[in-house]
Amino acid sequence: MANFLFNPGDDPTSHNFLHHSDNPSALIISEVFNGENYTSWSRSISMALSVKNKLAFIDGSLPAPNPPSGVIHNCWVRANDLVLSWLLNSINKEIRQSLLYISSAHEVWNELKAKYIRSDGPRVYHQEKSLNSISQGSQSLTAYYNSFKATWDEYISCRTLPKYNCGMLSSCMCDILHSISDTQQSDAVMKFLIGLNESYSALRSQLLLTSPLPPLARVYALLLQEENQRELHTDSFPESVINVSNSLATQLVGKDPEDYE
């Protein structure tokens, strides 16, 4: 019987598998790292690599096989070089030059993380300050929501839910993590409502009487619905007023108002 040597590069479930569409010159994300956008860039590239089943090459969970020879090692090298190419393609030229001779995607990832990740303290302070001062102002409802949501999501990324390693969380009946998450969502809705223009005060008052508060996306949908209805009434209001006014004038004076022109 022939002795076939297993090749992980042929297994679609393997991290080492290379699809025929995987191109080392491809841009797998649209955002380019420029030294100032590490948080959003690292999030985008992580999601893209996760979709391609290659996240293990940057998080360190799939080190190079030992000994460094044989079919398995060769498959790992090819897949690692592919991920390395994708990383470098998403980094601007000035930063990329300092990374060209690093042979491991994991080492490049750690290098960027060590250089550009910032302490959560200043980030949390900046985002907290932004959230406390953000308001709709002259923005449309949609523009205000998108601006608020982006700021809130970045803030929450620095204030992740606590992790428990005691082993008791699975048997806990109080569902503490869910309660903390609900509190965060309520805080987001409250801050969003505070920044709304006074033209939404009626619906805002109704929402504040709701317990618990609806999710932020639902609040936005309700506000958008009211805005659309308001625009509909505004468009039809002038003509209806003119018709009613003309009718009343004809009844009271006995003439068409246009006769006075």
C-alpha positions as CSV (number, residue, x, y, z in Angstrom):
1,M,0.0,0.0,0.0
2,A,1.3,3.4,-0.9
3,N,2.3,5.6,2.0
4,F,0.9,9.0,1.4
5,L,2.4,11.9,3.4
6,F,-0.2,14.3,4.8
7,N,0.0,17.8,3.3
8,P,-1.8,20.4,5.4
9,G,-1.8,22.7,2.4
10,D,-4.4,20.5,0.7
11,D,-6.8,20.6,3.7
12,P,-9.3,23.5,3.4
13,T,-9.8,23.5,7.2
14,S,-6.1,24.0,7.8
15,H,-4.5,27.4,8.5
16,N,-1.9,26.4,6.0
17,F,-4.4,25.9,3.2
18,L,-3.9,28.3,0.2
19,H,-6.9,29.0,-2.0
20,H,-6.3,29.6,-5.7
21,S,-7.7,33.1,-5.3
22,D,-5.2,34.0,-2.5
23,N,-2.9,36.6,-4.1
24,P,0.2,38.0,-2.2
25,S,-0.2,41.3,-4.0
26,A,-3.8,41.8,-2.9
27,L,-5.1,44.4,-0.6
28,I,-7.4,42.6,1.8
29,I,-8.6,45.7,3.6
30,S,-9.1,49.3,2.3
31,E,-7.5,51.0,5.2
32,V,-3.8,51.6,5.1
33,F,-1.8,51.9,8.3
34,N,-0.1,55.2,8.6
35,G,1.1,55.2,12.2
36,E,-1.9,57.1,13.6
37,N,-4.7,54.6,13.0
38,Y,-3.4,51.5,14.7
39,T,-6.6,50.7,16.6
40,S,-8.9,50.7,13.6
41,W,-6.3,49.2,11.2
42,S,-5.5,46.3,13.5
43,R,-9.2,45.6,14.0
44,S,-9.8,45.6,10.2
45,I,-6.8,43.4,9.4
46,S,-7.7,40.9,12.2
47,M,-11.2,40.5,10.8
48,A,-9.9,40.0,7.3
49,L,-7.4,37.4,8.4
50,S,-10.0,35.6,10.5
51,V,-12.2,35.3,7.4
52,K,-9.3,33.7,5.5
53,N,-8.5,31.4,8.5
54,K,-5.1,33.0,8.8
55,L,-5.4,34.8,12.2
56,A,-3.3,32.2,13.9
57,F,-0.2,33.5,12.0
58,I,-0.3,36.8,13.7
59,D,-1.6,35.9,17.2
60,G,1.2,33.4,17.8
61,S,-1.0,30.4,18.1
62,L,0.6,28.7,15.1
63,P,4.4,28.9,15.5
64,A,6.8,27.5,12.8
65,P,6.9,23.7,12.9
66,N,10.0,22.2,14.5
67,P,12.2,20.8,13.0
68,P,12.3,23.4,10.2
69,S,12.1,20.9,7.4
70,G,9.6,18.7,5.6
71,V,6.2,19.1,3.9
72,I,4.5,20.6,7.0
73,H,7.2,23.3,7.5
74,N,7.1,24.2,3.8
75,C,3.4,24.6,3.9
76,W,3.7,26.9,7.0
77,V,6.4,29.0,5.3
78,R,4.2,29.6,2.2
79,A,1.1,30.5,4.2
80,N,3.2,32.7,6.6
81,D,4.7,34.5,3.6
82,L,1.2,35.1,2.2
83,V,0.0,36.7,5.4
84,L,3.2,38.7,5.7
85,S,2.6,40.1,2.2
86,W,-1.0,41.0,3.1
87,L,0.3,42.8,6.2
88,L,3.0,44.8,4.3
89,N,0.5,45.7,1.5
90,S,-1.7,47.4,4.1
91,I,1.1,49.5,5.6
92,N,2.4,52.7,4.1
93,K,5.8,52.8,2.4
94,E,7.6,54.7,5.1
95,I,6.7,52.2,7.8
96,R,6.9,49.2,5.5
97,Q,10.6,49.7,4.8
98,S,11.5,49.0,8.4
99,L,9.6,45.7,8.3
100,L,10.8,44.2,5.0
101,Y,13.4,41.9,6.5
102,I,11.3,40.4,9.2
103,S,10.4,36.8,8.2
104,S,7.5,36.1,10.5
105,A,4.0,37.6,10.3
106,H,3.7,37.2,14.0
107,E,7.0,39.2,14.6
108,V,5.7,42.0,12.3
109,W,2.5,42.1,14.2
110,N,4.3,42.3,17.6
111,E,6.6,44.9,16.3
112,L,3.8,47.2,15.2
113,K,1.9,46.5,18.4
114,A,4.9,47.4,20.6
115,K,5.6,50.6,18.6
116,Y,2.1,52.0,18.0
117,I,-0.4,50.7,20.6
118,R,-1.1,53.4,23.1
119,S,-2.1,53.2,26.7
120,D,-5.8,52.9,27.2
121,G,-5.8,55.7,29.7
122,P,-5.4,58.7,27.3
123,R,-7.7,57.0,24.8
124,V,-10.4,56.5,27.3
125,Y,-10.0,60.1,28.5
126,H,-10.2,61.5,25.0
127,Q,-13.3,59.4,24.1
128,E,-15.0,60.1,27.4
129,K,-14.5,63.8,26.8
130,S,-15.8,63.5,23.2
131,L,-18.9,61.7,24.3
132,N,-19.7,64.3,27.0
133,S,-19.4,67.1,24.5
134,I,-20.9,65.6,21.4
135,S,-24.1,67.1,20.1
136,Q,-26.1,67.1,16.9
137,G,-25.8,70.8,16.2
138,S,-26.1,71.4,12.4
139,Q,-25.6,67.8,11.5
140,S,-28.4,65.7,10.1
141,L,-29.8,62.9,12.3
142,T,-28.0,60.3,10.3
143,A,-24.6,62.1,10.4
144,Y,-25.0,62.7,14.1
145,Y,-25.8,59.0,14.7
146,N,-22.9,57.8,12.7
147,S,-20.5,60.1,14.4
148,F,-21.7,59.2,17.9
149,K,-21.7,55.4,17.1
150,A,-18.1,55.5,15.9
151,T,-17.0,57.4,19.0
152,W,-18.9,55.1,21.3
153,D,-17.6,51.9,19.7
154,E,-14.0,53.1,20.0
155,Y,-14.7,54.0,23.6
156,I,-16.2,50.6,24.4
157,S,-13.2,48.9,22.7
158,C,-11.1,50.3,25.6
159,R,-13.7,49.3,28.2
160,T,-14.2,45.7,27.5
161,L,-16.3,43.5,29.8
162,P,-14.3,41.8,32.6
163,K,-13.1,38.2,32.3
164,Y,-13.5,35.7,35.1
165,N,-11.2,32.8,35.5
166,C,-12.6,31.4,38.7
167,G,-14.7,28.8,36.8
168,M,-17.9,29.8,38.6
169,L,-19.3,32.1,35.9
170,S,-20.9,29.2,34.0
171,S,-22.9,28.2,37.1
172,C,-23.7,31.8,38.2
173,M,-27.4,32.6,38.2
174,C,-27.2,36.4,38.3
175,D,-25.9,36.8,34.7
176,I,-23.7,39.6,35.7
177,L,-22.0,40.1,32.3
178,H,-25.3,40.5,30.6
179,S,-26.3,43.1,33.2
180,I,-23.1,45.0,32.6
181,S,-23.6,45.0,28.9
182,D,-27.2,46.2,29.3
183,T,-25.9,49.1,31.5
184,Q,-23.4,50.0,28.8
185,Q,-26.1,50.1,26.1
186,S,-28.3,52.3,28.3
187,D,-25.4,54.7,28.9
188,A,-25.0,54.9,25.1
189,V,-28.6,55.7,24.5
190,M,-28.7,58.3,27.3
191,K,-25.6,60.1,25.9
192,F,-27.0,60.0,22.4
193,L,-30.4,61.5,23.5
194,I,-28.6,64.2,25.5
195,G,-26.9,65.4,22.3
196,L,-30.0,65.5,20.2
197,N,-31.4,68.8,19.1
198,E,-34.5,70.2,20.9
199,S,-36.7,69.5,17.9
200,Y,-36.8,65.9,19.0
201,S,-37.7,66.7,22.6
202,A,-41.2,65.2,22.5
203,L,-40.0,61.8,21.3
204,R,-37.0,62.0,23.6
205,S,-39.3,62.5,26.6
206,Q,-41.3,59.4,25.6
207,L,-38.2,57.3,25.2
208,L,-36.9,58.4,28.6
209,L,-40.1,57.0,30.2
210,T,-39.4,53.6,28.7
211,S,-37.9,51.0,31.0
212,P,-35.6,49.5,30.0
213,L,-34.4,51.9,27.3
214,P,-34.5,50.5,23.8
215,P,-31.2,49.7,22.1
216,L,-29.4,52.5,20.3
217,A,-30.2,51.2,16.9
218,R,-33.9,51.1,17.7
219,V,-33.8,54.6,19.1
220,Y,-32.2,55.9,15.9
221,A,-34.9,54.1,13.8
222,L,-37.7,55.7,15.8
223,L,-36.1,59.2,15.5
224,L,-35.6,58.7,11.8
225,Q,-39.2,57.6,11.4
226,E,-40.4,60.8,13.1
227,E,-38.1,62.9,11.0
228,N,-39.5,61.4,7.8
229,Q,-43.1,62.0,9.0
230,R,-42.2,65.5,9.9
231,E,-40.7,66.2,6.4
232,L,-43.9,64.7,4.9
233,H,-46.1,67.0,6.9
234,T,-43.9,69.9,6.2
235,D,-44.1,69.3,2.4
236,S,-47.9,69.2,2.4
237,F,-48.5,71.9,5.1
238,P,-48.1,75.1,3.0
239,E,-50.5,74.0,0.2
240,S,-53.1,72.8,2.7
241,V,-52.9,76.1,4.6
242,I,-53.3,78.1,1.4
243,N,-56.4,76.1,0.4
244,V,-58.0,76.5,3.8
245,S,-57.1,80.2,3.9
246,N,-58.6,80.8,0.5
247,S,-61.8,78.9,1.4
248,L,-62.2,80.9,4.6
249,A,-61.6,84.1,2.8
250,T,-64.2,83.3,0.1
251,Q,-66.8,82.4,2.8
252,L,-66.2,85.6,4.8
253,V,-65.7,88.1,2.1
254,G,-67.6,86.5,-0.8
255,K,-64.7,86.9,-3.2
256,D,-61.8,84.9,-4.3
257,P,-58.6,86.3,-2.6
258,E,-57.0,86.4,-6.0
259,D,-59.6,89.0,-7.1
260,Y,-57.8,91.4,-4.8
261,E,-54.5,91.1,-6.7
